[in-house]
Amino acid sequence: MPLEPNVFDPSQKMKRPDFELQYKRDAYLKKVELHHHDFYEIYFLVTGDVTYTIESKLYRVVPGDILLISPRELHQLHIKTEREVYERYVLWVDPRAVKRLSTRHTDLMSCLDPASPRYRNQLRMSPEDQRRIYDLIGRLYAELQEGGFGGELMPECLLTQLLVEINRIAERGGPEEAEARGGQVVSQVVDYIGAHYGEELSLEALADRFFVSKYHLSHEFARVVGTSVHRYIMKKRLLIARQLMAQGVQPSRVWSDAGFGDYTGFYRAFKAEYGVTPREYCRSVTQ
């Protein structure tokens, strides 16, 4: 029977505490803003003309590709639905679920952790790997939709198998992955912001540090990353603050650690971005 697509949810929030798999098929989709998640995203393109921005890199995605996106990576989708239907599977996995499924000898996080030498944002699979992965995804999706005997066990078994297969593909390297495109200066600026988000940052200061005009940096940054330098810095600081609070750091301390000048500015920016106050978010992740 044909798959019934999930409706696109702009809130991009998991409804389950551990993982969920969505199948989506759109003939039209509004622009998706630069964003991040508190969970890992594993993306499988079935059909569509797609480019993905992940931090400072632009990836041309072709059907059969896997994208791996960590919680600390800001990313944005660019599609051309006028050419063909945009069809994909999107798997969201909580980091705690990946750790729980791992063993002392098998760290399933290896392909998902940016600090791991195995980590790459894009995996281009061989036809054989594609068939094996899509079979597992289809079985996992059907199991989550229909259930049956062992319905509380089979999804985790299939997820574990899927993560093992993805790690093996990442370890082998496979056919050469598509080359990431982006300005060298922009990549350096993004890396610098990621390492110095807690310090005072501005377009002018970054332009001076990397010996370019602020007008050139502003234009190139918007072209490659899809947003302004100021907006990117704000999103990166909010991302860091959100993750710190999820780890138990109190809002009264997190604003300074994340690089905000005062609590009031942090409070307003956080509520505008996520629709809840910092304390409301803290309560939601500790329940």
PASEBA-1860 file (N, C-alpha, C; in nm, 3 decimals):
! residues 287
1> MPLEPNVF> 0.084/-0.119/0.000/0.000/0.000/0.000/0.088/0.124/0.000 ~ 0.044/0.234/-0.068/0.127/0.354/-0.075/0.143/0.418/0.062 ~ 0.258/0.480/0.082/0.285/0.546/0.209/0.204/0.674/0.220 ~ 0.156/0.702/0.340/0.084/0.826/0.368/0.183/0.925/0.427 ~ 0.212/1.036/0.355/0.314/1.131/0.405/0.269/1.201/0.532 ~ 0.367/1.237/0.617/0.341/1.323/0.732/0.329/1.467/0.684 ~ 0.242/1.544/0.747/0.228/1.685/0.715/0.349/1.761/0.768 ~ 0.404/1.852/0.688/0.520/1.928/0.732/0.484/2.014/0.853
9> DPSQKMKR> 0.565/2.003/0.958/0.544/2.078/1.082/0.655/2.182/1.096 ~ 0.625/2.311/1.078/0.729/2.414/1.086/0.791/2.427/1.224 ~ 0.727/2.373/1.328/0.783/2.383/1.463/0.907/2.295/1.479 ~ 0.917/2.189/1.394/1.035/2.102/1.394/1.066/2.048/1.535 ~ 0.964/1.995/1.603/0.981/1.941/1.737/0.943/1.794/1.740 ~ 1.019/1.716/1.815/0.987/1.574/1.830/0.868/1.555/1.922 ~ 0.782/1.463/1.886/0.668/1.430/1.970/0.698/1.312/2.062 ~ 0.795/1.229/2.022/0.839/1.117/2.105/0.966/1.157/2.180
17> PDFELQYK> 0.996/1.095/2.293/1.115/1.133/2.369/1.245/1.073/2.316 ~ 1.236/0.967/2.235/1.357/0.897/2.192/1.391/0.916/2.045 ~ 1.300/0.884/1.955/1.324/0.903/1.812/1.191/0.899/1.738 ~ 1.192/0.956/1.618/1.076/0.943/1.531/1.121/0.953/1.386 ~ 1.048/0.885/1.300/1.078/0.883/1.158/0.958/0.938/1.082 ~ 0.984/1.035/0.997/0.878/1.095/0.918/0.905/1.074/0.769 ~ 0.798/1.046/0.697/0.803/1.039/0.551/0.726/1.160/0.499 ~ 0.790/1.240/0.415/0.728/1.364/0.369/0.735/1.374/0.217
25> RDAYLKKV> 0.628/1.425/0.159/0.620/1.439/0.014/0.547/1.570/-0.016 ~ 0.618/1.666/-0.074/0.560/1.799/-0.097/0.577/1.841/-0.242 ~ 0.470/1.897/-0.298/0.477/1.959/-0.430/0.510/2.107/-0.416 ~ 0.489/2.160/-0.294/0.523/2.299/-0.266/0.560/2.310/-0.120 ~ 0.665/2.386/-0.093/0.709/2.404/0.045/0.765/2.544/0.059 ~ 0.715/2.617/0.159/0.766/2.750/0.185/0.912/2.745/0.230 ~ 0.978/2.858/0.224/1.118/2.865/0.264/1.133/2.821/0.410 ~ 1.230/2.735/0.434/1.262/2.689/0.569/1.378/2.772/0.622
33> ELHHHDFY> 1.357/2.839/0.733/1.459/2.929/0.787/1.577/2.851/0.845 ~ 1.690/2.919/0.860/1.806/2.862/0.928/1.764/2.823/1.069 ~ 1.794/2.699/1.109/1.745/2.650/1.238/1.836/2.540/1.291 ~ 1.803/2.488/1.408/1.876/2.376/1.467/1.779/2.293/1.549 ~ 1.825/2.177/1.592/1.744/2.088/1.676/1.822/2.049/1.800 ~ 1.751/1.995/1.899/1.815/1.939/2.018/1.848/1.791/1.998 ~ 1.827/1.742/1.878/1.845/1.601/1.848/1.923/1.587/1.718 ~ 1.968/1.465/1.689/2.034/1.438/1.561/1.931/1.423/1.451
41> EIYFLVTG> 1.966/1.472/1.334/1.879/1.456/1.218/1.952/1.371/1.114 ~ 1.885/1.264/1.070/1.937/1.179/0.963/1.837/1.188/0.848 ~ 1.884/1.240/0.737/1.797/1.281/0.628/1.826/1.195/0.505 ~ 1.720/1.140/0.443/1.735/1.055/0.325/1.651/1.115/0.213 ~ 1.714/1.157/0.106/1.642/1.215/-0.006/1.597/1.105/-0.103 ~ 1.467/1.106/-0.136/1.412/1.010/-0.232/1.403/1.073/-0.370 ~ 1.336/1.188/-0.379/1.331/1.265/-0.504/1.334/1.413/-0.471 ~ 1.380/1.493/-0.565/1.379/1.638/-0.546/1.509/1.703/-0.589
49> DVTYTIES> 1.500/1.834/-0.612/1.616/1.917/-0.646/1.650/1.996/-0.521 ~ 1.753/1.953/-0.449/1.777/2.001/-0.313/1.921/2.048/-0.294 ~ 1.935/2.162/-0.226/2.064/2.207/-0.175/2.046/2.232/-0.026 ~ 2.143/2.192/0.054/2.136/2.209/0.198/2.253/2.293/0.246 ~ 2.225/2.396/0.325/2.329/2.470/0.394/2.344/2.413/0.534 ~ 2.465/2.370/0.568/2.497/2.324/0.704/2.616/2.405/0.750 ~ 2.592/2.493/0.848/2.691/2.591/0.890/2.736/2.672/0.769 ~ 2.863/2.666/0.728/2.910/2.749/0.617/2.921/2.672/0.486
57> KLYRVVPG> 2.869/2.549/0.481/2.888/2.466/0.363/2.757/2.443/0.289 ~ 2.765/2.444/0.157/2.650/2.416/0.072/2.665/2.277/0.012 ~ 2.566/2.191/0.034/2.570/2.056/-0.019/2.464/2.038/-0.126 ~ 2.506/1.994/-0.242/2.411/1.956/-0.348/2.372/1.811/-0.321 ~ 2.246/1.789/-0.289/2.199/1.657/-0.247/2.128/1.590/-0.364 ~ 2.161/1.465/-0.390/2.095/1.390/-0.496/2.020/1.272/-0.434 ~ 1.914/1.224/-0.501/1.839/1.111/-0.446/1.931/0.994/-0.411 ~ 1.912/0.941/-0.292/1.996/0.833/-0.242/2.102/0.878/-0.145
65> DILLISPR> 2.120/1.010/-0.129/2.218/1.063/-0.034/2.164/1.059/0.108 ~ 2.256/1.052/0.204/2.226/1.069/0.346/2.291/1.198/0.393 ~ 2.218/1.276/0.471/2.275/1.390/0.541/2.269/1.363/0.691 ~ 2.378/1.391/0.761/2.386/1.375/0.906/2.408/1.513/0.967 ~ 2.319/1.554/1.057/2.324/1.688/1.112/2.317/1.679/1.264 ~ 2.415/1.738/1.332/2.422/1.731/1.478/2.345/1.846/1.542 ~ 2.316/1.836/1.672/2.240/1.942/1.740/2.307/2.079/1.737 ~ 2.439/2.087/1.725/2.507/2.216/1.729/2.525/2.279/1.592
73> ELHQLHIK> 2.469/2.217/1.487/2.488/2.269/1.352/2.362/2.340/1.302 ~ 2.376/2.468/1.274/2.267/2.544/1.212/2.257/2.501/1.066 ~ 2.135/2.482/1.019/2.119/2.434/0.882/1.992/2.490/0.819 ~ 1.989/2.485/0.686/1.878/2.542/0.612/1.862/2.468/0.480 ~ 1.737/2.447/0.440/1.703/2.375/0.319/1.672/2.472/0.205 ~ 1.717/2.437/0.084/1.682/2.512/-0.036/1.631/2.410/-0.138 ~ 1.506/2.423/-0.182/1.450/2.327/-0.278/1.389/2.400/-0.396 ~ 1.375/2.326/-0.507/1.308/2.377/-0.626/1.195/2.279/-0.658
81> TEREVYER> 1.079/2.304/-0.597/0.967/2.211/-0.613/0.901/2.223/-0.749 ~ 0.934/2.331/-0.824/0.871/2.344/-0.956/0.926/2.240/-1.053 ~ 1.041/2.180/-1.020/1.101/2.081/-1.110/1.047/1.941/-1.085 ~ 1.037/1.901/-0.959/0.983/1.770/-0.926/0.940/1.767/-0.780 ~ 0.860/1.668/-0.746/0.811/1.654/-0.610/0.928/1.631/-0.515 ~ 0.920/1.693/-0.397/1.024/1.681/-0.295/0.982/1.572/-0.197 ~ 1.052/1.459/-0.200/1.016/1.341/-0.122/1.137/1.296/-0.040 ~ 1.115/1.271/0.089/1.228/1.234/0.175/1.179/1.166/0.303
89> YVLWVDPR> 1.273/1.097/0.369/1.255/1.048/0.504/1.342/1.132/0.596 ~ 1.290/1.166/0.712/1.367/1.242/0.811/1.357/1.168/0.944 ~ 1.473/1.124/0.992/1.481/1.051/1.118/1.542/1.143/1.223 ~ 1.471/1.164/1.333/1.521/1.244/1.444/1.548/1.150/1.561 ~ 1.668/1.162/1.619/1.709/1.073/1.728/1.768/1.154/1.842 ~ 1.716/1.133/1.963/1.769/1.199/2.081/1.907/1.141/2.113 ~ 2.006/1.225/2.147/2.139/1.174/2.180/2.139/1.067/2.288 ~ 2.049/1.080/2.387/2.044/0.981/2.494/1.999/0.845/2.443
97> AVKRLSTR> 1.914/0.844/2.341/1.870/0.717/2.283/1.985/0.648/2.211 ~ 2.068/0.727/2.140/2.183/0.668/2.069/2.281/0.607/2.170 ~ 2.307/0.679/2.278/2.398/0.628/2.382/2.343/0.502/2.446 ~ 2.213/0.499/2.468/2.150/0.382/2.532/2.160/0.258/2.443 ~ 2.150/0.276/2.312/2.156/0.164/2.219/2.300/0.119/2.191 ~ 2.396/0.203/2.225/2.537/0.169/2.203/2.586/0.070/2.309 ~ 2.702/0.009/2.281/2.764/-0.081/2.378/2.907/-0.035/2.402 ~ 2.977/-0.104/2.489/3.115/-0.068/2.520/3.205/-0.080/2.398
105> HTDLMSCL> 3.172/-0.173/2.309/3.254/-0.196/2.191/3.197/-0.131/2.065 ~ 3.072/-0.090/2.068/3.007/-0.033/1.949/2.944/0.101/1.985 ~ 3.014/0.208/1.951/2.964/0.343/1.977/2.889/0.392/1.854 ~ 2.756/0.384/1.860/2.673/0.424/1.747/2.680/0.574/1.721 ~ 2.734/0.649/1.817/2.747/0.794/1.803/2.859/0.833/1.706 ~ 2.943/0.737/1.669/3.063/0.769/1.591/3.034/0.844/1.462 ~ 2.927/0.806/1.393/2.897/0.873/1.266/2.818/1.001/1.285 ~ 2.776/1.030/1.410/2.691/1.146/1.437/2.762/1.258/1.511
113> DPASPRYR> 2.876/1.228/1.571/2.949/1.325/1.653/3.050/1.400/1.567 ~ 3.036/1.534/1.554/3.130/1.612/1.472/3.275/1.599/1.517 ~ 3.299/1.559/1.643/3.436/1.541/1.692/3.497/1.409/1.646 ~ 3.415/1.319/1.590/3.464/1.189/1.547/3.528/1.198/1.409 ~ 3.640/1.128/1.385/3.702/1.129/1.252/3.613/1.065/1.145 ~ 3.513/0.990/1.189/3.421/0.925/1.095/3.310/1.019/1.048 ~ 3.296/1.132/1.113/3.181/1.220/1.088/3.194/1.298/0.958 ~ 3.090/1.292/0.877/3.075/1.377/0.759/2.928/1.414/0.748
121> NQLRMSPE> 2.900/1.533/0.700/2.760/1.573/0.686/2.689/1.496/0.575 ~ 2.762/1.462/0.470/2.699/1.400/0.353/2.764/1.266/0.322 ~ 2.679/1.165/0.303/2.725/1.033/0.259/2.658/1.002/0.127 ~ 2.738/0.973/0.027/2.684/0.931/-0.103/2.701/0.780/-0.113 ~ 2.590/0.709/-0.122/2.591/0.564/-0.111/2.599/0.494/-0.245 ~ 2.652/0.374/-0.243/2.649/0.287/-0.360/2.505/0.237/-0.379 ~ 2.469/0.189/-0.499/2.333/0.136/-0.519/2.297/0.025/-0.421 ~ 2.394/-0.060/-0.389/2.369/-0.169/-0.293/2.339/-0.114/-0.154
129> DQRRIYDL> 2.418/-0.015/-0.110/2.394/0.047/0.020/2.259/0.117/0.022 ~ 2.224/0.183/-0.088/2.095/0.252/-0.095/1.980/0.154/-0.076 ~ 1.986/0.041/-0.145/1.877/-0.058/-0.133/1.865/-0.108/0.010 ~ 1.979/-0.135/0.074/1.977/-0.187/0.211/1.922/-0.083/0.308 ~ 1.965/0.043/0.292/1.920/0.149/0.382/1.771/0.177/0.363 ~ 1.727/0.185/0.238/1.586/0.215/0.215/1.495/0.102/0.259 ~ 1.543/-0.020/0.253/1.464/-0.133/0.305/1.447/-0.119/0.456 ~ 1.555/-0.086/0.527/1.548/-0.068/0.672/1.457/0.049/0.708
137> IGRLYAEL> 1.470/0.159/0.635/1.386/0.277/0.664/1.239/0.244/0.643 ~ 1.210/0.175/0.532/1.071/0.139/0.505/1.013/0.049/0.611 ~ 1.092/-0.047/0.657/1.045/-0.138/0.762/1.025/-0.063/0.894 ~ 1.118/0.028/0.926/1.105/0.106/1.050/0.982/0.196/1.044 ~ 0.960/0.259/0.929/0.843/0.348/0.915/0.713/0.268/0.930 ~ 0.705/0.152/0.864/0.585/0.069/0.873/0.561/0.022/1.016 ~ 0.669/-0.014/1.084/0.657/-0.062/1.222/0.605/0.048/1.313 ~ 0.655/0.170/1.295/0.610/0.282/1.378/0.465/0.320/1.348
145> QEGGFGGE> 0.422/0.298/1.224/0.286/0.334/1.187/0.185/0.226/1.227 ~ 0.223/0.100/1.210/0.127/-0.008/1.223/0.143/-0.088/1.353 ~ 0.266/-0.105/1.399/0.288/-0.182/1.521/0.257/-0.329/1.502 ~ 0.204/-0.391/1.606/0.176/-0.535/1.604/0.249/-0.604/1.717 ~ 0.254/-0.737/1.711/0.323/-0.812/1.816/0.470/-0.767/1.822 ~ 0.517/-0.739/1.944/0.655/-0.693/1.960/0.674/-0.548/1.920 ~ 0.563/-0.473/1.914/0.570/-0.334/1.868/0.654/-0.243/1.954 ~ 0.679/-0.285/2.080/0.762/-0.202/2.167/0.910/-0.237/2.152
153> LMPECLLT> 0.938/-0.349/2.082/1.076/-0.395/2.065/1.131/-0.370/1.925 ~ 1.049/-0.399/1.823/1.098/-0.397/1.686/1.151/-0.261/1.640 ~ 1.086/-0.147/1.673/1.141/-0.019/1.627/1.284/0.005/1.674 ~ 1.313/-0.026/1.801/1.449/-0.007/1.850/1.547/-0.103/1.784 ~ 1.502/-0.225/1.755/1.589/-0.320/1.684/1.624/-0.268/1.545 ~ 1.524/-0.216/1.473/1.548/-0.165/1.338/1.631/-0.037/1.341 ~ 1.607/0.048/1.441/1.687/0.170/1.454/1.833/0.134/1.480 ~ 1.857/0.039/1.569/1.994/-0.004/1.598/2.062/-0.056/1.472
161> QLLVEINR> 1.991/-0.139/1.396/2.047/-0.193/1.273/2.077/-0.081/1.173 ~ 1.986/0.015/1.164/2.005/0.127/1.072/2.128/0.210/1.109 ~ 2.146/0.237/1.238/2.263/0.314/1.284/2.393/0.237/1.263 ~ 2.388/0.106/1.280/2.507/0.025/1.252/2.543/0.034/1.104 ~ 2.445/0.024/1.016/2.470/0.031/0.872/2.526/0.167/0.832 ~ 2.471/0.274/0.888/2.519/0.408/0.854/2.663/0.427/0.902 ~ 2.695/0.374/1.020/2.832/0.381/1.069/2.927/0.304/0.979 ~ 2.884/0.189/0.929/2.969/0.111/0.839/2.993/0.184/0.707
169> IAERGGPE> 2.889/0.249/0.656/2.904/0.327/0.532/3.000/0.442/0.555 ~ 2.985/0.511/0.669/3.073/0.623/0.701/3.217/0.576/0.718 ~ 3.235/0.459/0.777/3.368/0.405/0.801/3.437/0.368/0.669 ~ 3.360/0.309/0.576/3.416/0.270/0.447/3.448/0.391/0.360 ~ 3.374/0.497/0.381/3.391/0.614/0.295/3.303/0.606/0.172 ~ 3.295/0.488/0.109/3.210/0.468/-0.006/3.254/0.552/-0.125 ~ 3.168/0.563/-0.227/3.198/0.651/-0.339/3.217/0.794/-0.289 ~ 3.300/0.868/-0.359/3.333/1.003/-0.313/3.208/1.087/-0.292
177> EAEARGGQ> 3.199/1.149/-0.178/3.083/1.232/-0.147/3.088/1.361/-0.227 ~ 2.973/1.424/-0.243/2.967/1.551/-0.314/3.049/1.655/-0.241 ~ 3.114/1.741/-0.315/3.202/1.840/-0.254/3.122/1.956/-0.195 ~ 3.154/1.994/-0.074/3.089/2.109/-0.011/3.145/2.236/-0.071 ~ 3.058/2.332/-0.101/3.100/2.456/-0.162/3.075/2.572/-0.065 ~ 3.166/2.664/-0.057/3.148/2.781/0.028/3.274/2.864/0.031 ~ 3.258/2.994/0.053/3.373/3.081/0.057/3.466/3.047/0.172 ~ 3.596/3.051/0.147/3.694/3.017/0.251/3.685/3.112/0.369
185> VVSQVVDY> 3.671/3.242/0.340/3.662/3.340/0.448/3.538/3.315/0.532 ~ 3.426/3.284/0.467/3.302/3.258/0.540/3.320/3.137/0.632 ~ 3.383/3.032/0.582/3.407/2.913/0.665/3.492/2.948/0.787 ~ 3.594/3.030/0.766/3.680/3.071/0.877/3.603/3.154/0.978 ~ 3.516/3.243/0.930/3.437/3.327/1.019/3.339/3.241/1.100 ~ 3.274/3.145/1.035/3.181/3.056/1.105/3.254/2.976/1.212 ~ 3.372/2.924/1.178/3.450/2.849/1.277/3.490/2.940/1.394 ~ 3.524/3.064/1.363/3.565/3.158/1.468/3.448/3.190/1.561
193> IGAHYGEE> 3.331/3.211/1.503/3.212/3.238/1.585/3.182/3.119/1.674 ~ 3.196/2.998/1.619/3.171/2.877/1.698/3.265/2.861/1.815 ~ 3.386/2.913/1.802/3.485/2.901/1.909/3.484/3.020/2.005 ~ 3.427/3.134/1.961/3.434/3.257/2.040/3.297/3.322/2.061 ~ 3.190/3.240/2.060/3.055/3.295/2.076/3.036/3.368/2.208 ~ 3.117/3.334/2.308/3.103/3.397/2.439/3.169/3.534/2.448 ~ 3.238/3.574/2.342/3.306/3.703/2.341/3.226/3.806/2.263 ~ 3.269/3.930/2.268/3.201/4.035/2.192/3.233/4.017/2.044
201> LSLEALAD> 3.130/4.006/1.961/3.145/3.985/1.819/3.062/4.084/1.740 ~ 3.114/4.128/1.627/3.040/4.218/1.539/3.091/4.200/1.398 ~ 3.012/4.246/1.301/3.052/4.239/1.161/3.183/4.312/1.139 ~ 3.195/4.431/1.198/3.316/4.513/1.179/3.439/4.443/1.236 ~ 3.427/4.388/1.357/3.541/4.322/1.421/3.583/4.197/1.344 ~ 3.486/4.121/1.293/3.518/4.001/1.217/3.583/4.035/1.083 ~ 3.532/4.141/1.020/3.592/4.184/0.893/3.738/4.225/0.914 ~ 3.765/4.299/1.020/3.903/4.341/1.051/3.992/4.221/1.079
209> RFFVSKYH> 3.940/4.125/1.154/4.022/4.009/1.191/4.062/3.928/1.068 ~ 3.972/3.918/0.970/4.000/3.834/0.852/4.038/3.916/0.729 ~ 4.068/4.045/0.751/4.126/4.132/0.648/4.040/4.140/0.521 ~ 3.909/4.157/0.543/3.817/4.181/0.432/3.729/4.299/0.467 ~ 3.667/4.359/0.367/3.574/4.469/0.396/3.446/4.411/0.456 ~ 3.383/4.491/0.540/3.259/4.442/0.602/3.149/4.423/0.498 ~ 3.155/4.500/0.388/3.054/4.486/0.283/3.072/4.353/0.209 ~ 3.197/4.317/0.181/3.224/4.189/0.115/3.185/4.073/0.206
217> LSHEFARV> 3.223/4.080/0.333/3.190/3.973/0.428/3.040/3.960/0.443 ~ 2.970/4.073/0.453/2.825/4.070/0.469/2.758/4.002/0.349 ~ 2.802/4.037/0.229/2.743/3.980/0.107/2.772/3.831/0.095 ~ 2.899/3.792/0.116/2.938/3.653/0.102/2.874/3.565/0.210 ~ 2.867/3.617/0.330/2.807/3.542/0.440/2.660/3.513/0.411 ~ 2.586/3.614/0.367/2.445/3.595/0.336/2.427/3.497/0.220 ~ 2.517/3.504/0.122/2.507/3.415/0.006/2.532/3.269/0.045 ~ 2.634/3.245/0.127/2.674/3.109/0.161/2.589/3.051/0.274
225> VGTSVHRY> 2.570/3.129/0.381/2.502/3.078/0.501/2.351/3.099/0.494 ~ 2.307/3.200/0.421/2.164/3.223/0.407/2.105/3.320/0.507 ~ 2.189/3.386/0.585/2.142/3.485/0.680/2.255/3.584/0.707 ~ 2.226/3.690/0.783/2.328/3.791/0.811/2.423/3.743/0.920 ~ 2.539/3.809/0.929/2.635/3.776/1.034/2.572/3.795/1.171 ~ 2.503/3.907/1.190/2.440/3.937/1.320/2.338/3.830/1.356 ~ 2.254/3.791/1.260/2.151/3.691/1.287/2.213/3.555/1.318 ~ 2.321/3.522/1.247/2.387/3.395/1.272/2.447/3.390/1.412
233> IMKKRLLI> 2.513/3.499/1.453/2.571/3.504/1.588/2.462/3.487/1.693 ~ 2.349/3.554/1.672/2.237/3.543/1.766/2.186/3.399/1.774 ~ 2.168/3.334/1.658/2.117/3.197/1.656/2.216/3.101/1.721 ~ 2.345/3.122/1.697/2.447/3.035/1.756/2.446/3.049/1.909 ~ 2.435/3.172/1.959/2.432/3.193/2.103/2.306/3.133/2.166 ~ 2.194/3.146/2.098/2.070/3.087/2.150/2.079/2.935/2.150 ~ 2.139/2.879/2.046/2.160/2.734/2.038/2.243/2.686/2.157 ~ 2.353/2.756/2.184/2.441/2.718/2.295/2.366/2.731/2.428
241> ARQLMAQG> 2.293/2.842/2.445/2.218/2.863/2.569/2.116/2.753/2.592 ~ 2.048/2.716/2.487/1.945/2.611/2.496/2.007/2.478/2.537 ~ 2.122/2.446/2.479/2.186/2.320/2.513/2.241/2.322/2.656 ~ 2.293/2.435/2.699/2.342/2.446/2.837/2.228/2.428/2.937 ~ 2.113/2.489/2.908/1.999/2.474/2.998/1.947/2.331/2.999 ~ 1.954/2.263/2.884/1.913/2.122/2.879/2.004/2.035/2.965 ~ 2.127/2.084/2.987/2.223/2.011/3.072/2.215/2.053/3.218 ~ 2.123/2.145/3.251/2.101/2.182/3.389/2.154/2.318/3.431
249> VQPSRVWS> 2.217/2.393/3.340/2.266/2.527/3.374/2.147/2.621/3.385 ~ 2.144/2.702/3.490/2.032/2.791/3.516/2.033/2.913/3.423 ~ 1.913/2.963/3.384/1.906/3.081/3.297/1.981/3.202/3.352 ~ 1.983/3.215/3.486/2.050/3.329/3.548/2.200/3.329/3.522 ~ 2.255/3.214/3.481/2.398/3.206/3.450/2.425/3.186/3.302 ~ 2.329/3.126/3.234/2.355/3.083/3.097/2.369/3.200/3.001 ~ 2.302/3.312/3.028/2.308/3.425/2.934/2.450/3.475/2.917 ~ 2.526/3.480/3.026/2.664/3.526/3.019/2.753/3.423/2.951
257> DAGFGDYT> 2.734/3.294/2.984/2.813/3.187/2.923/2.794/3.181/2.773 ~ 2.674/3.216/2.726/2.644/3.208/2.583/2.682/3.335/2.507 ~ 2.727/3.439/2.578/2.775/3.557/2.510/2.679/3.674/2.503 ~ 2.569/3.668/2.575/2.475/3.781/2.576/2.523/3.888/2.674 ~ 2.491/4.013/2.642/2.538/4.125/2.724/2.465/4.139/2.855 ~ 2.338/4.096/2.860/2.260/4.104/2.983/2.145/4.004/2.976 ~ 2.082/3.980/3.092/1.976/3.880/3.097/1.852/3.926/3.019 ~ 1.822/4.055/3.024/1.703/4.106/2.956/1.711/4.081/2.806
265> GFYRAFKA> 1.827/4.109/2.746/1.844/4.085/2.604/1.834/3.938/2.569 ~ 1.892/3.855/2.654/1.884/3.710/2.634/1.740/3.662/2.645 ~ 1.668/3.708/2.746/1.530/3.668/2.769/1.443/3.701/2.646 ~ 1.455/3.823/2.599/1.373/3.866/2.484/1.406/3.787/2.358 ~ 1.535/3.765/2.333/1.577/3.692/2.213/1.532/3.546/2.219 ~ 1.544/3.485/2.336/1.506/3.344/2.352/1.356/3.326/2.331 ~ 1.277/3.413/2.392/1.131/3.400/2.378/1.087/3.427/2.235 ~ 1.150/3.524/2.169/1.115/3.553/2.030/1.150/3.436/1.937
273> EYGVTPRE> 1.260/3.368/1.966/1.306/3.258/1.880/1.228/3.130/1.903 ~ 1.200/3.097/2.029/1.143/2.965/2.061/0.999/2.969/2.112 ~ 0.947/3.088/2.141/0.808/3.099/2.184/0.784/3.068/2.330 ~ 0.890/3.041/2.406/0.879/3.018/2.550/0.990/3.096/2.620 ~ 0.973/3.119/2.750/1.078/3.188/2.825/1.188/3.087/2.860 ~ 1.307/3.134/2.896/1.413/3.041/2.936/1.371/2.948/3.050 ~ 1.303/3.000/3.151/1.262/2.915/3.263/1.156/2.813/3.221 ~ 1.067/2.853/3.131/0.967/2.758/3.081/1.036/2.645/3.004
281> YCRSVTQ> 1.139/2.680/2.928/1.213/2.576/2.856/1.283/2.482/2.953 ~ 1.345/2.537/3.057/1.412/2.455/3.157/1.315/2.357/3.221 ~ 1.194/2.403/3.254/1.095/2.315/3.315/1.055/2.204/3.218 ~ 1.046/2.237/3.089/1.001/2.137/2.990/1.102/2.026/2.970 ~ 1.231/2.054/2.986/1.333/1.951/2.963/1.367/1.873/3.089 ~ 1.314/1.916/3.204/1.340/1.843/3.328/1.220/1.763/3.375 ~ 1.109/1.774/3.302/0.989/1.699/3.340/1.003/1.550/3.311
END
